[in-house]
């Protein structure tokens, strides 16, 4: 992992603390993963929220997390 990637991970951790982040080198799988610490409610799942997000780059993962936050915002009680 590069220093730039470490800084991006630090930014993701501060902006999206409900997730833990993993970096994998497995052929055919996304390289960067975000995994939720807390399970989702059924209504959040129906709205499209996920427990895990995987993307090929950190920038794409950041975009997916931002979109995910929008979903959760719409499902707040």
PDB file with SEQRES, HELIX, SHEET and CRYST1 records, atoms N, CA, C and O in Angstrom:
SEQRES   1 A   77  UNK UNK UNK UNK UNK UNK UNK UNK UNK UNK UNK UNK UNK          
SEQRES   2 A   77  UNK UNK UNK UNK UNK UNK UNK UNK UNK UNK UNK UNK UNK          
SEQRES   3 A   77  UNK UNK UNK UNK UNK UNK UNK UNK UNK UNK UNK UNK UNK          
SEQRES   4 A   77  UNK UNK UNK UNK UNK UNK UNK UNK UNK UNK UNK UNK UNK          
SEQRES   5 A   77  UNK UNK UNK UNK UNK UNK UNK UNK UNK UNK UNK UNK UNK          
SEQRES   6 A   77  UNK UNK UNK UNK UNK UNK UNK UNK UNK UNK UNK UNK              
HELIX    1 AA1 UNK A    3  UNK A   15  1                                  13    
HELIX    2 AA2 UNK A   42  UNK A   46  1                                   5    
HELIX    3 AA3 UNK A   58  UNK A   74  1                                  17    
SHEET    1 AA1 3 UNK A  19  UNK A  23  0                                        
SHEET    2 AA1 3 UNK A  32  UNK A  36 -1                                        
SHEET    3 AA1 3 UNK A  52  UNK A  55 -1                                        
CRYST1    1.000    1.000    1.000  90.00  90.00  90.00 P 1           1          
ATOM      1  N   UNK A   1       0.844  -1.163   0.000  1.00  0.00           N  
ATOM      2  CA  UNK A   1       0.000   0.000   0.000  1.00  0.00           C  
ATOM      3  C   UNK A   1       0.899   1.239   0.000  1.00  0.00           C  
ATOM      4  O   UNK A   1       1.873   1.320   0.748  1.00  0.00           O  
ATOM      5  N   UNK A   2       0.552   2.188  -0.847  1.00  0.00           N  
ATOM      6  CA  UNK A   2       1.359   3.401  -0.940  1.00  0.00           C  
ATOM      7  C   UNK A   2       1.000   4.386   0.172  1.00  0.00           C  
ATOM      8  O   UNK A   2      -0.025   4.235   0.837  1.00  0.00           O  
ATOM      9  N   UNK A   3       1.840   5.381   0.366  1.00  0.00           N  
ATOM     10  CA  UNK A   3       1.558   6.431   1.348  1.00  0.00           C  
ATOM     11  C   UNK A   3       0.275   7.186   0.970  1.00  0.00           C  
ATOM     12  O   UNK A   3      -0.529   7.528   1.837  1.00  0.00           O  
ATOM     13  N   UNK A   4       0.096   7.436  -0.304  1.00  0.00           N  
ATOM     14  CA  UNK A   4      -1.122   8.103  -0.786  1.00  0.00           C  
ATOM     15  C   UNK A   4      -2.361   7.284  -0.421  1.00  0.00           C  
ATOM     16  O   UNK A   4      -3.361   7.837   0.036  1.00  0.00           O  
ATOM     17  N   UNK A   5      -2.295   5.974  -0.622  1.00  0.00           N  
ATOM     18  CA  UNK A   5      -3.425   5.108  -0.278  1.00  0.00           C  
ATOM     19  C   UNK A   5      -3.665   5.101   1.227  1.00  0.00           C  
ATOM     20  O   UNK A   5      -4.815   5.084   1.666  1.00  0.00           O  
ATOM     21  N   UNK A   6      -2.618   5.113   2.010  1.00  0.00           N  
ATOM     22  CA  UNK A   6      -2.770   5.185   3.472  1.00  0.00           C  
ATOM     23  C   UNK A   6      -3.475   6.467   3.887  1.00  0.00           C  
ATOM     24  O   UNK A   6      -4.322   6.448   4.781  1.00  0.00           O  
ATOM     25  N   UNK A   7      -3.135   7.576   3.248  1.00  0.00           N  
ATOM     26  CA  UNK A   7      -3.805   8.844   3.574  1.00  0.00           C  
ATOM     27  C   UNK A   7      -5.273   8.806   3.176  1.00  0.00           C  
ATOM     28  O   UNK A   7      -6.126   9.312   3.906  1.00  0.00           O  
ATOM     29  N   UNK A   8      -5.577   8.211   2.025  1.00  0.00           N  
ATOM     30  CA  UNK A   8      -6.976   8.083   1.614  1.00  0.00           C  
ATOM     31  C   UNK A   8      -7.756   7.193   2.582  1.00  0.00           C  
ATOM     32  O   UNK A   8      -8.901   7.495   2.919  1.00  0.00           O  
ATOM     33  N   UNK A   9      -7.152   6.121   3.021  1.00  0.00           N  
ATOM     34  CA  UNK A   9      -7.803   5.260   4.014  1.00  0.00           C  
ATOM     35  C   UNK A   9      -8.071   6.043   5.291  1.00  0.00           C  
ATOM     36  O   UNK A   9      -9.152   5.925   5.869  1.00  0.00           O  
ATOM     37  N   UNK A  10      -7.112   6.835   5.740  1.00  0.00           N  
ATOM     38  CA  UNK A  10      -7.319   7.659   6.935  1.00  0.00           C  
ATOM     39  C   UNK A  10      -8.494   8.614   6.745  1.00  0.00           C  
ATOM     40  O   UNK A  10      -9.278   8.822   7.671  1.00  0.00           O  
ATOM     41  N   UNK A  11      -8.620   9.193   5.555  1.00  0.00           N  
ATOM     42  CA  UNK A  11      -9.754  10.070   5.270  1.00  0.00           C  
ATOM     43  C   UNK A  11     -11.068   9.293   5.279  1.00  0.00           C  
ATOM     44  O   UNK A  11     -12.068   9.772   5.814  1.00  0.00           O  
ATOM     45  N   UNK A  12     -11.070   8.108   4.695  1.00  0.00           N  
ATOM     46  CA  UNK A  12     -12.283   7.288   4.706  1.00  0.00           C  
ATOM     47  C   UNK A  12     -12.678   6.901   6.125  1.00  0.00           C  
ATOM     48  O   UNK A  12     -13.860   6.929   6.468  1.00  0.00           O  
ATOM     49  N   UNK A  13     -11.716   6.546   6.941  1.00  0.00           N  
ATOM     50  CA  UNK A  13     -11.994   6.184   8.332  1.00  0.00           C  
ATOM     51  C   UNK A  13     -12.628   7.352   9.072  1.00  0.00           C  
ATOM     52  O   UNK A  13     -13.570   7.161   9.841  1.00  0.00           O  
ATOM     53  N   UNK A  14     -12.125   8.550   8.850  1.00  0.00           N  
ATOM     54  CA  UNK A  14     -12.691   9.703   9.551  1.00  0.00           C  
ATOM     55  C   UNK A  14     -14.054  10.099   8.985  1.00  0.00           C  
ATOM     56  O   UNK A  14     -14.916  10.560   9.733  1.00  0.00           O  
ATOM     57  N   UNK A  15     -14.264   9.929   7.680  1.00  0.00           N  
ATOM     58  CA  UNK A  15     -15.538  10.310   7.061  1.00  0.00           C  
ATOM     59  C   UNK A  15     -16.600   9.223   7.202  1.00  0.00           C  
ATOM     60  O   UNK A  15     -17.792   9.527   7.248  1.00  0.00           O  
ATOM     61  N   UNK A  16     -16.185   7.969   7.272  1.00  0.00           N  
ATOM     62  CA  UNK A  16     -17.104   6.824   7.317  1.00  0.00           C  
ATOM     63  C   UNK A  16     -16.651   5.849   8.410  1.00  0.00           C  
ATOM     64  O   UNK A  16     -16.157   4.763   8.108  1.00  0.00           O  
ATOM     65  N   UNK A  17     -16.820   6.239   9.683  1.00  0.00           N  
ATOM     66  CA  UNK A  17     -16.292   5.413  10.771  1.00  0.00           C  
ATOM     67  C   UNK A  17     -17.071   4.125  11.036  1.00  0.00           C  
ATOM     68  O   UNK A  17     -16.615   3.298  11.826  1.00  0.00           O  
ATOM     69  N   UNK A  18     -18.221   3.930  10.409  1.00  0.00           N  
ATOM     70  CA  UNK A  18     -19.021   2.723  10.636  1.00  0.00           C  
ATOM     71  C   UNK A  18     -18.484   1.515   9.863  1.00  0.00           C  
ATOM     72  O   UNK A  18     -19.072   0.434   9.898  1.00  0.00           O  
ATOM     73  N   UNK A  19     -17.373   1.709   9.172  1.00  0.00           N  
ATOM     74  CA  UNK A  19     -16.821   0.670   8.312  1.00  0.00           C  
ATOM     75  C   UNK A  19     -15.387   0.350   8.700  1.00  0.00           C  
ATOM     76  O   UNK A  19     -14.665   1.202   9.217  1.00  0.00           O  
ATOM     77  N   UNK A  20     -14.989  -0.884   8.444  1.00  0.00           N  
ATOM     78  CA  UNK A  20     -13.560  -1.216   8.495  1.00  0.00           C  
ATOM     79  C   UNK A  20     -13.111  -1.446   7.049  1.00  0.00           C  
ATOM     80  O   UNK A  20     -13.917  -1.820   6.197  1.00  0.00           O  
ATOM     81  N   UNK A  21     -11.863  -1.228   6.787  1.00  0.00           N  
ATOM     82  CA  UNK A  21     -11.354  -1.236   5.407  1.00  0.00           C  
ATOM     83  C   UNK A  21     -10.304  -2.318   5.235  1.00  0.00           C  
ATOM     84  O   UNK A  21      -9.446  -2.520   6.095  1.00  0.00           O  
ATOM     85  N   UNK A  22     -10.388  -3.012   4.107  1.00  0.00           N  
ATOM     86  CA  UNK A  22      -9.470  -4.102   3.806  1.00  0.00           C  
ATOM     87  C   UNK A  22      -8.898  -3.921   2.408  1.00  0.00           C  
ATOM     88  O   UNK A  22      -9.556  -3.407   1.504  1.00  0.00           O  
ATOM     89  N   UNK A  23      -7.668  -4.354   2.262  1.00  0.00           N  
ATOM     90  CA  UNK A  23      -6.952  -4.277   0.989  1.00  0.00           C  
ATOM     91  C   UNK A  23      -6.551  -5.699   0.620  1.00  0.00           C  
ATOM     92  O   UNK A  23      -5.778  -6.330   1.340  1.00  0.00           O  
ATOM     93  N   UNK A  24      -7.073  -6.214  -0.505  1.00  0.00           N  
ATOM     94  CA  UNK A  24      -6.817  -7.596  -0.898  1.00  0.00           C  
ATOM     95  C   UNK A  24      -6.129  -7.673  -2.257  1.00  0.00           C  
ATOM     96  O   UNK A  24      -6.315  -6.802  -3.106  1.00  0.00           O  
ATOM     97  N   UNK A  25      -5.353  -8.697  -2.449  1.00  0.00           N  
ATOM     98  CA  UNK A  25      -4.693  -8.961  -3.734  1.00  0.00           C  
ATOM     99  C   UNK A  25      -5.117 -10.332  -4.255  1.00  0.00           C  
ATOM    100  O   UNK A  25      -4.287 -11.230  -4.394  1.00  0.00           O  
ATOM    101  N   UNK A  26      -6.396 -10.490  -4.541  1.00  0.00           N  
ATOM    102  CA  UNK A  26      -6.900 -11.759  -5.040  1.00  0.00           C  
ATOM    103  C   UNK A  26      -7.390 -11.586  -6.472  1.00  0.00           C  
ATOM    104  O   UNK A  26      -8.199 -10.697  -6.736  1.00  0.00           O  
ATOM    105  N   UNK A  27      -6.926 -12.405  -7.391  1.00  0.00           N  
ATOM    106  CA  UNK A  27      -7.328 -12.277  -8.792  1.00  0.00           C  
ATOM    107  C   UNK A  27      -8.847 -12.383  -8.954  1.00  0.00           C  
ATOM    108  O   UNK A  27      -9.489 -13.273  -8.396  1.00  0.00           O  
ATOM    109  N   UNK A  28      -9.395 -11.461  -9.725  1.00  0.00           N  
ATOM    110  CA  UNK A  28     -10.813 -11.486 -10.022  1.00  0.00           C  
ATOM    111  C   UNK A  28     -11.712 -10.844  -8.989  1.00  0.00           C  
ATOM    112  O   UNK A  28     -12.924 -10.774  -9.193  1.00  0.00           O  
ATOM    113  N   UNK A  29     -11.151 -10.370  -7.881  1.00  0.00           N  
ATOM    114  CA  UNK A  29     -11.950  -9.712  -6.851  1.00  0.00           C  
ATOM    115  C   UNK A  29     -11.558  -8.241  -6.746  1.00  0.00           C  
ATOM    116  O   UNK A  29     -10.435  -7.865  -7.082  1.00  0.00           O  
ATOM    117  N   UNK A  30     -12.502  -7.402  -6.272  1.00  0.00           N  
ATOM    118  CA  UNK A  30     -12.127  -5.997  -6.039  1.00  0.00           C  
ATOM    119  C   UNK A  30     -10.943  -5.918  -5.071  1.00  0.00           C  
ATOM    120  O   UNK A  30     -10.763  -6.775  -4.207  1.00  0.00           O  
ATOM    121  N   UNK A  31     -10.163  -4.884  -5.242  1.00  0.00           N  
ATOM    122  CA  UNK A  31      -8.950  -4.727  -4.439  1.00  0.00           C  
ATOM    123  C   UNK A  31      -9.232  -4.109  -3.070  1.00  0.00           C  
ATOM    124  O   UNK A  31      -8.576  -4.454  -2.087  1.00  0.00           O  
ATOM    125  N   UNK A  32     -10.204  -3.199  -3.002  1.00  0.00           N  
ATOM    126  CA  UNK A  32     -10.502  -2.460  -1.779  1.00  0.00           C  
ATOM    127  C   UNK A  32     -11.903  -2.799  -1.291  1.00  0.00           C  
ATOM    128  O   UNK A  32     -12.854  -2.829  -2.071  1.00  0.00           O  
ATOM    129  N   UNK A  33     -12.017  -3.053   0.008  1.00  0.00           N  
ATOM    130  CA  UNK A  33     -13.293  -3.430   0.598  1.00  0.00           C  
ATOM    131  C   UNK A  33     -13.591  -2.573   1.821  1.00  0.00           C  
ATOM    132  O   UNK A  33     -12.697  -2.189   2.574  1.00  0.00           O  
ATOM    133  N   UNK A  34     -14.873  -2.288   1.992  1.00  0.00           N  
ATOM    134  CA  UNK A  34     -15.377  -1.671   3.215  1.00  0.00           C  
ATOM    135  C   UNK A  34     -16.410  -2.637   3.781  1.00  0.00           C  
ATOM    136  O   UNK A  34     -17.307  -3.084   3.066  1.00  0.00           O  
ATOM    137  N   UNK A  35     -16.283  -2.958   5.067  1.00  0.00           N  
ATOM    138  CA  UNK A  35     -17.175  -3.900   5.729  1.00  0.00           C  
ATOM    139  C   UNK A  35     -17.785  -3.194   6.944  1.00  0.00           C  
ATOM    140  O   UNK A  35     -17.070  -2.660   7.792  1.00  0.00           O  
ATOM    141  N   UNK A  36     -19.115  -3.203   7.009  1.00  0.00           N  
ATOM    142  CA  UNK A  36     -19.799  -2.530   8.114  1.00  0.00           C  
ATOM    143  C   UNK A  36     -19.555  -3.252   9.429  1.00  0.00           C  
ATOM    144  O   UNK A  36     -19.508  -4.481   9.480  1.00  0.00           O  
ATOM    145  N   UNK A  37     -19.398  -2.464  10.504  1.00  0.00           N  
ATOM    146  CA  UNK A  37     -19.278  -3.031  11.839  1.00  0.00           C  
ATOM    147  C   UNK A  37     -20.636  -3.473  12.370  1.00  0.00           C  
ATOM    148  O   UNK A  37     -20.743  -4.508  13.027  1.00  0.00           O  
ATOM    149  N   UNK A  38     -21.669  -2.691  12.085  1.00  0.00           N  
ATOM    150  CA  UNK A  38     -23.001  -2.908  12.647  1.00  0.00           C  
ATOM    151  C   UNK A  38     -23.947  -3.419  11.558  1.00  0.00           C  
ATOM    152  O   UNK A  38     -23.949  -2.892  10.445  1.00  0.00           O  
ATOM    153  N   UNK A  39     -24.754  -4.446  11.871  1.00  0.00           N  
ATOM    154  CA  UNK A  39     -25.689  -4.960  10.866  1.00  0.00           C  
ATOM    155  C   UNK A  39     -26.734  -3.916  10.459  1.00  0.00           C  
ATOM    156  O   UNK A  39     -27.086  -3.024  11.231  1.00  0.00           O  
ATOM    157  N   UNK A  40     -27.206  -4.056   9.245  1.00  0.00           N  
ATOM    158  CA  UNK A  40     -28.238  -3.165   8.729  1.00  0.00           C  
ATOM    159  C   UNK A  40     -29.623  -3.649   9.134  1.00  0.00           C  
ATOM    160  O   UNK A  40     -29.828  -4.833   9.402  1.00  0.00           O  
ATOM    161  N   UNK A  41     -30.567  -2.721   9.174  1.00  0.00           N  
ATOM    162  CA  UNK A  41     -31.971  -3.079   9.397  1.00  0.00           C  
ATOM    163  C   UNK A  41     -32.559  -3.607   8.087  1.00  0.00           C  
ATOM    164  O   UNK A  41     -32.038  -3.298   7.016  1.00  0.00           O  
ATOM    165  N   UNK A  42     -33.630  -4.394   8.154  1.00  0.00           N  
ATOM    166  CA  UNK A  42     -34.258  -4.910   6.934  1.00  0.00           C  
ATOM    167  C   UNK A  42     -34.680  -3.816   5.955  1.00  0.00           C  
ATOM    168  O   UNK A  42     -34.521  -3.982   4.746  1.00  0.00           O  
ATOM    169  N   UNK A  43     -35.219  -2.696   6.458  1.00  0.00           N  
ATOM    170  CA  UNK A  43     -35.645  -1.623   5.547  1.00  0.00           C  
ATOM    171  C   UNK A  43     -34.459  -0.984   4.825  1.00  0.00           C  
ATOM    172  O   UNK A  43     -34.596  -0.520   3.693  1.00  0.00           O  
ATOM    173  N   UNK A  44     -33.306  -0.958   5.471  1.00  0.00           N  
ATOM    174  CA  UNK A  44     -32.110  -0.424   4.826  1.00  0.00           C  
ATOM    175  C   UNK A  44     -31.640  -1.355   3.712  1.00  0.00           C  
ATOM    176  O   UNK A  44     -31.193  -0.895   2.661  1.00  0.00           O  
ATOM    177  N   UNK A  45     -31.741  -2.652   3.942  1.00  0.00           N  
ATOM    178  CA  UNK A  45     -31.367  -3.622   2.910  1.00  0.00           C  
ATOM    179  C   UNK A  45     -32.291  -3.522   1.702  1.00  0.00           C  
ATOM    180  O   UNK A  45     -31.840  -3.563   0.557  1.00  0.00           O  
ATOM    181  N   UNK A  46     -33.597  -3.389   1.971  1.00  0.00           N  
ATOM    182  CA  UNK A  46     -34.571  -3.262   0.887  1.00  0.00           C  
ATOM    183  C   UNK A  46     -34.276  -2.012   0.059  1.00  0.00           C  
ATOM    184  O   UNK A  46     -34.464  -2.010  -1.158  1.00  0.00           O  
ATOM    185  N   UNK A  47     -33.813  -0.953   0.720  1.00  0.00           N  
ATOM    186  CA  UNK A  47     -33.501   0.302   0.025  1.00  0.00           C  
ATOM    187  C   UNK A  47     -32.209   0.219  -0.787  1.00  0.00           C  
ATOM    188  O   UNK A  47     -31.907   1.127  -1.560  1.00  0.00           O  
ATOM    189  N   UNK A  48     -31.444  -0.863  -0.618  1.00  0.00           N  
ATOM    190  CA  UNK A  48     -30.221  -1.033  -1.408  1.00  0.00           C  
ATOM    191  C   UNK A  48     -28.929  -0.963  -0.621  1.00  0.00           C  
ATOM    192  O   UNK A  48     -27.852  -1.062  -1.210  1.00  0.00           O  
ATOM    193  N   UNK A  49     -29.000  -0.794   0.692  1.00  0.00           N  
ATOM    194  CA  UNK A  49     -27.790  -0.730   1.510  1.00  0.00           C  
ATOM    195  C   UNK A  49     -27.153  -2.123   1.596  1.00  0.00           C  
ATOM    196  O   UNK A  49     -27.844  -3.138   1.512  1.00  0.00           O  
ATOM    197  N   UNK A  50     -25.845  -2.156   1.762  1.00  0.00           N  
ATOM    198  CA  UNK A  50     -25.089  -3.406   1.807  1.00  0.00           C  
ATOM    199  C   UNK A  50     -24.138  -3.421   3.003  1.00  0.00           C  
ATOM    200  O   UNK A  50     -23.715  -2.379   3.503  1.00  0.00           O  
ATOM    201  N   UNK A  51     -23.819  -4.636   3.443  1.00  0.00           N  
ATOM    202  CA  UNK A  51     -22.875  -4.808   4.547  1.00  0.00           C  
ATOM    203  C   UNK A  51     -21.425  -4.718   4.094  1.00  0.00           C  
ATOM    204  O   UNK A  51     -20.539  -4.404   4.889  1.00  0.00           O  
ATOM    205  N   UNK A  52     -21.186  -4.994   2.820  1.00  0.00           N  
ATOM    206  CA  UNK A  52     -19.838  -4.958   2.266  1.00  0.00           C  
ATOM    207  C   UNK A  52     -19.872  -4.259   0.913  1.00  0.00           C  
ATOM    208  O   UNK A  52     -20.788  -4.453   0.114  1.00  0.00           O  
ATOM    209  N   UNK A  53     -18.851  -3.446   0.679  1.00  0.00           N  
ATOM    210  CA  UNK A  53     -18.688  -2.792  -0.615  1.00  0.00           C  
ATOM    211  C   UNK A  53     -17.274  -3.073  -1.104  1.00  0.00           C  
ATOM    212  O   UNK A  53     -16.312  -2.866  -0.364  1.00  0.00           O  
ATOM    213  N   UNK A  54     -17.141  -3.531  -2.310  1.00  0.00           N  
ATOM    214  CA  UNK A  54     -15.828  -3.786  -2.881  1.00  0.00           C  
ATOM    215  C   UNK A  54     -15.662  -3.028  -4.189  1.00  0.00           C  
ATOM    216  O   UNK A  54     -16.566  -3.025  -5.025  1.00  0.00           O  
ATOM    217  N   UNK A  55     -14.504  -2.382  -4.372  1.00  0.00           N  
ATOM    218  CA  UNK A  55     -14.222  -1.634  -5.590  1.00  0.00           C  
ATOM    219  C   UNK A  55     -12.755  -1.804  -5.969  1.00  0.00           C  
ATOM    220  O   UNK A  55     -11.926  -2.192  -5.147  1.00  0.00           O  
ATOM    221  N   UNK A  56     -12.454  -1.507  -7.223  1.00  0.00           N  
ATOM    222  CA  UNK A  56     -11.092  -1.693  -7.719  1.00  0.00           C  
ATOM    223  C   UNK A  56     -10.130  -0.604  -7.262  1.00  0.00           C  
ATOM    224  O   UNK A  56      -8.924  -0.840  -7.192  1.00  0.00           O  
ATOM    225  N   UNK A  57     -10.639   0.580  -6.951  1.00  0.00           N  
ATOM    226  CA  UNK A  57      -9.779   1.679  -6.480  1.00  0.00           C  
ATOM    227  C   UNK A  57     -10.386   2.316  -5.232  1.00  0.00           C  
ATOM    228  O   UNK A  57     -11.578   2.171  -4.964  1.00  0.00           O  
ATOM    229  N   UNK A  58      -9.559   3.014  -4.485  1.00  0.00           N  
ATOM    230  CA  UNK A  58     -10.054   3.728  -3.308  1.00  0.00           C  
ATOM    231  C   UNK A  58     -11.010   4.850  -3.693  1.00  0.00           C  
ATOM    232  O   UNK A  58     -11.964   5.132  -2.969  1.00  0.00           O  
ATOM    233  N   UNK A  59     -10.757   5.487  -4.824  1.00  0.00           N  
ATOM    234  CA  UNK A  59     -11.656   6.560  -5.266  1.00  0.00           C  
ATOM    235  C   UNK A  59     -13.047   6.011  -5.558  1.00  0.00           C  
ATOM    236  O   UNK A  59     -14.051   6.626  -5.198  1.00  0.00           O  
ATOM    237  N   UNK A  60     -13.102   4.865  -6.204  1.00  0.00           N  
ATOM    238  CA  UNK A  60     -14.404   4.239  -6.478  1.00  0.00           C  
ATOM    239  C   UNK A  60     -15.066   3.778  -5.186  1.00  0.00           C  
ATOM    240  O   UNK A  60     -16.287   3.852  -5.055  1.00  0.00           O  
ATOM    241  N   UNK A  61     -14.273   3.305  -4.238  1.00  0.00           N  
ATOM    242  CA  UNK A  61     -14.829   2.911  -2.946  1.00  0.00           C  
ATOM    243  C   UNK A  61     -15.388   4.129  -2.214  1.00  0.00           C  
ATOM    244  O   UNK A  61     -16.458   4.047  -1.610  1.00  0.00           O  
ATOM    245  N   UNK A  62     -14.684   5.247  -2.260  1.00  0.00           N  
ATOM    246  CA  UNK A  62     -15.169   6.480  -1.629  1.00  0.00           C  
ATOM    247  C   UNK A  62     -16.494   6.915  -2.257  1.00  0.00           C  
ATOM    248  O   UNK A  62     -17.407   7.330  -1.543  1.00  0.00           O  
ATOM    249  N   UNK A  63     -16.608   6.827  -3.570  1.00  0.00           N  
ATOM    250  CA  UNK A  63     -17.864   7.164  -4.252  1.00  0.00           C  
ATOM    251  C   UNK A  63     -18.986   6.228  -3.815  1.00  0.00           C  
ATOM    252  O   UNK A  63     -20.107   6.673  -3.569  1.00  0.00           O  
ATOM    253  N   UNK A  64     -18.688   4.939  -3.717  1.00  0.00           N  
ATOM    254  CA  UNK A  64     -19.700   3.970  -3.296  1.00  0.00           C  
ATOM    255  C   UNK A  64     -20.149   4.228  -1.863  1.00  0.00           C  
ATOM    256  O   UNK A  64     -21.333   4.093  -1.552  1.00  0.00           O  
ATOM    257  N   UNK A  65     -19.218   4.599  -0.990  1.00  0.00           N  
ATOM    258  CA  UNK A  65     -19.572   4.913   0.393  1.00  0.00           C  
ATOM    259  C   UNK A  65     -20.444   6.165   0.471  1.00  0.00           C  
ATOM    260  O   UNK A  65     -21.376   6.220   1.273  1.00  0.00           O  
ATOM    261  N   UNK A  66     -20.152   7.151  -0.338  1.00  0.00           N  
ATOM    262  CA  UNK A  66     -20.979   8.367  -0.368  1.00  0.00           C  
ATOM    263  C   UNK A  66     -22.387   8.032  -0.834  1.00  0.00           C  
ATOM    264  O   UNK A  66     -23.362   8.524  -0.265  1.00  0.00           O  
ATOM    265  N   UNK A  67     -22.504   7.201  -1.862  1.00  0.00           N  
ATOM    266  CA  UNK A  67     -23.823   6.784  -2.339  1.00  0.00           C  
ATOM    267  C   UNK A  67     -24.549   5.981  -1.255  1.00  0.00           C  
ATOM    268  O   UNK A  67     -25.751   6.149  -1.049  1.00  0.00           O  
ATOM    269  N   UNK A  68     -23.823   5.126  -0.578  1.00  0.00           N  
ATOM    270  CA  UNK A  68     -24.390   4.317   0.497  1.00  0.00           C  
ATOM    271  C   UNK A  68     -24.915   5.220   1.617  1.00  0.00           C  
ATOM    272  O   UNK A  68     -25.988   4.963   2.163  1.00  0.00           O  
ATOM    273  N   UNK A  69     -24.181   6.260   1.957  1.00  0.00           N  
ATOM    274  CA  UNK A  69     -24.637   7.212   2.979  1.00  0.00           C  
ATOM    275  C   UNK A  69     -25.957   7.852   2.572  1.00  0.00           C  
ATOM    276  O   UNK A  69     -26.817   8.078   3.423  1.00  0.00           O  
ATOM    277  N   UNK A  70     -26.134   8.146   1.294  1.00  0.00           N  
ATOM    278  CA  UNK A  70     -27.393   8.713   0.813  1.00  0.00           C  
ATOM    279  C   UNK A  70     -28.541   7.732   1.035  1.00  0.00           C  
ATOM    280  O   UNK A  70     -29.627   8.133   1.454  1.00  0.00           O  
ATOM    281  N   UNK A  71     -28.310   6.468   0.761  1.00  0.00           N  
ATOM    282  CA  UNK A  71     -29.337   5.444   1.001  1.00  0.00           C  
ATOM    283  C   UNK A  71     -29.713   5.411   2.472  1.00  0.00           C  
ATOM    284  O   UNK A  71     -30.895   5.424   2.815  1.00  0.00           O  
ATOM    285  N   UNK A  72     -28.711   5.369   3.340  1.00  0.00           N  
ATOM    286  CA  UNK A  72     -28.988   5.306   4.783  1.00  0.00           C  
ATOM    287  C   UNK A  72     -29.687   6.573   5.259  1.00  0.00           C  
ATOM    288  O   UNK A  72     -30.550   6.505   6.134  1.00  0.00           O  
ATOM    289  N   UNK A  73     -29.337   7.703   4.711  1.00  0.00           N  
ATOM    290  CA  UNK A  73     -29.987   8.957   5.103  1.00  0.00           C  
ATOM    291  C   UNK A  73     -31.483   8.927   4.772  1.00  0.00           C  
ATOM    292  O   UNK A  73     -32.302   9.428   5.542  1.00  0.00           O  
ATOM    293  N   UNK A  74     -31.831   8.342   3.632  1.00  0.00           N  
ATOM    294  CA  UNK A  74     -33.243   8.259   3.230  1.00  0.00           C  
ATOM    295  C   UNK A  74     -34.027   7.270   4.084  1.00  0.00           C  
ATOM    296  O   UNK A  74     -35.254   7.352   4.140  1.00  0.00           O  
ATOM    297  N   UNK A  75     -33.350   6.335   4.751  1.00  0.00           N  
ATOM    298  CA  UNK A  75     -34.051   5.317   5.548  1.00  0.00           C  
ATOM    299  C   UNK A  75     -33.996   5.591   7.048  1.00  0.00           C  
ATOM    300  O   UNK A  75     -34.359   4.727   7.846  1.00  0.00           O  
ATOM    301  N   UNK A  76     -33.557   6.759   7.432  1.00  0.00           N  
ATOM    302  CA  UNK A  76     -33.507   7.057   8.871  1.00  0.00           C  
ATOM    303  C   UNK A  76     -34.912   7.129   9.449  1.00  0.00           C  
ATOM    304  O   UNK A  76     -35.824   7.678   8.831  1.00  0.00           O  
ATOM    305  N   UNK A  77     -35.076   6.560  10.659  1.00  0.00           N  
ATOM    306  CA  UNK A  77     -36.419   6.581  11.286  1.00  0.00           C  
ATOM    307  C   UNK A  77     -36.841   7.978  11.715  1.00  0.00           C  
ATOM    308  O   UNK A  77     -37.934   8.155  12.253  1.00  0.00           O  
TER     309      UNK A  77                                                      
END                                                                             
